[in-house]
Amino acid sequence: MSFTLELGQKAPDFELPATDGKTYRLSDFDDKNVLVVFFTCNHCPFVVGSDEVTRATAEKFADQGVKFVGINSNSVNTKPDDSFDVMVERMEEQNFPWTYLHDKSQEVVKAYGALRTPHFYVFDQNRELVYTGRGLDNPRESGKATVNDLENALSEHLAGKKITNPLTNPIGCNVKWDGKDEHWMPAEACDLV
């Protein structure tokens, strides 16, 4: 069994606090046609380098019933910059068009099997996985990116087409696991590379 969710699998449920002071479950987004769950954080250069492209993609598809939900699962013990307080500050400064959740226990990131930040999961109306992987082919320097796999997947899905590349390798920093050094990754994750 692979570490990360496989295409066609259902979105695992969650109950997590957000930077807006509310707590959200998967069912809170039932009114959306498509749900994009992505694992992100405050500091990673691959996240910071591509946040504005992610913003543009979220805004582009918002009126088609697409909702973006960012989840920060990084251990604050490994990376203090990924604290909930810094998440709140970042959302206040940047006003990103997504709900930003905190997965302090890291149970949600394990359920989804996210490997890196950022790592995107696109779920259809039935909350079955139709795309997973990277947003851009160069998230650290988005100006040099040649492919926006996330936007392509959303465009094809919303047009009722089969997604050309439904599975790509996420590009970014490893998830910062609690009690592990920065380079630790479950052995199963190597199966995807």
Solvent accessible surface area in square Angstrom, and as a share of the most:
residue,aa,sasa,rsa
1,M,216,0.96
2,S,23,0.15
3,F,38,0.16
4,T,10,0.06
5,L,18,0.09
6,E,92,0.41
7,L,74,0.37
8,G,45,0.43
9,Q,79,0.35
10,K,120,0.51
11,A,10,0.08
12,P,29,0.18
13,D,72,0.37
14,F,7,0.03
15,E,105,0.47
16,L,13,0.07
17,P,61,0.38
18,A,1,0.01
19,T,23,0.14
20,D,83,0.43
21,G,72,0.69
22,K,126,0.53
23,T,80,0.46
24,Y,32,0.12
25,R,105,0.38
26,L,21,0.10
27,S,64,0.41
28,D,78,0.40
29,F,10,0.04
30,D,98,0.51
31,D,115,0.59
32,K,61,0.26
33,N,62,0.32
34,V,2,0.01
35,L,0,0.00
36,V,0,0.00
37,V,0,0.00
38,F,3,0.01
39,F,2,0.01
40,T,5,0.03
41,C,0,0.00
42,N,10,0.05
43,H,43,0.19
44,C,0,0.00
45,P,48,0.30
46,F,40,0.17
47,V,2,0.01
48,V,75,0.43
49,G,25,0.24
50,S,6,0.04
51,D,8,0.04
52,E,98,0.44
53,V,41,0.24
54,T,9,0.05
55,R,43,0.16
56,A,55,0.43
57,T,1,0.01
58,A,4,0.03
59,E,95,0.43
60,K,108,0.46
61,F,5,0.02
62,A,57,0.44
63,D,131,0.68
64,Q,82,0.36
65,G,17,0.17
66,V,8,0.04
67,K,42,0.18
68,F,3,0.01
69,V,0,0.00
70,G,0,0.00
71,I,0,0.00
72,N,0,0.00
73,S,4,0.03
74,N,5,0.02
75,S,7,0.05
76,V,59,0.34
77,N,118,0.60
78,T,34,0.20
79,K,50,0.21
80,P,93,0.58
81,D,77,0.40
82,D,0,0.00
83,S,25,0.16
84,F,65,0.27
85,D,100,0.52
86,V,50,0.28
87,M,0,0.00
88,V,37,0.22
89,E,91,0.41
90,R,34,0.12
91,M,29,0.13
92,E,134,0.60
93,E,131,0.59
94,Q,68,0.30
95,N,118,0.61
96,F,12,0.05
97,P,49,0.31
98,W,15,0.05
99,T,16,0.09
100,Y,4,0.02
101,L,0,0.00
102,H,18,0.08
103,D,0,0.00
104,K,158,0.67
105,S,71,0.46
106,Q,7,0.03
107,E,124,0.56
108,V,14,0.08
109,V,0,0.00
110,K,112,0.47
111,A,50,0.39
112,Y,0,0.00
113,G,0,0.00
114,A,0,0.00
115,L,11,0.06
116,R,61,0.22
117,T,3,0.01
118,P,7,0.04
119,H,3,0.01
120,F,4,0.02
121,Y,0,0.00
122,V,0,0.00
123,F,0,0.00
124,D,22,0.11
125,Q,122,0.54
126,N,94,0.48
127,R,20,0.07
128,E,60,0.27
129,L,3,0.02
130,V,31,0.18
131,Y,0,0.00
132,T,2,0.01
133,G,0,0.00
134,R,56,0.20
135,G,8,0.08
136,L,9,0.05
137,D,40,0.21
138,N,40,0.21
139,P,4,0.03
140,R,132,0.48
141,E,86,0.39
142,S,33,0.21
143,G,82,0.79
144,K,135,0.57
145,A,30,0.23
146,T,118,0.68
147,V,56,0.32
148,N,31,0.16
149,D,8,0.04
150,L,3,0.02
151,E,40,0.18
152,N,76,0.39
153,A,1,0.01
154,L,0,0.00
155,S,45,0.29
156,E,38,0.17
157,H,48,0.21
158,L,53,0.26
159,A,65,0.51
160,G,71,0.69
161,K,134,0.57
162,K,182,0.77
163,I,16,0.08
164,T,98,0.57
165,N,86,0.44
166,P,41,0.26
167,L,105,0.52
168,T,24,0.14
169,N,77,0.40
170,P,13,0.08
171,I,52,0.27
172,G,11,0.11
173,C,25,0.15
174,N,25,0.13
175,V,2,0.01
176,K,7,0.03
177,W,10,0.03
178,D,76,0.39
179,G,75,0.72
180,K,91,0.39
181,D,98,0.51
182,E,67,0.30
183,H,156,0.69
184,W,91,0.32
185,M,39,0.17
186,P,17,0.11
187,A,82,0.63
188,E,82,0.37
189,A,0,0.00
190,C,85,0.51
191,D,107,0.55
192,L,48,0.24
193,V,134,0.77
